[in-house]
């Protein structure tokens, strides 16, 4: 019983972590694109 609880907790944490990483990467890739476009327009 205890094992089942910890397994589901770990998988929940993994799901949350994966989601957080995806959002983080998406947010920063947008920032990076804006930066590149700004540099391009400056030249």
Secondary structure as the mmCIF struct_conf table of DSSP 4:
data_model
#
loop_
_struct_conf.conf_type_id
_struct_conf.id
_struct_conf.beg_label_comp_id
_struct_conf.beg_label_asym_id
_struct_conf.beg_label_seq_id
_struct_conf.end_label_comp_id
_struct_conf.end_label_asym_id
_struct_conf.end_label_seq_id
HELX_RH_AL_P HELX_RH_AL_P1 UNK A 2 UNK A 42
#
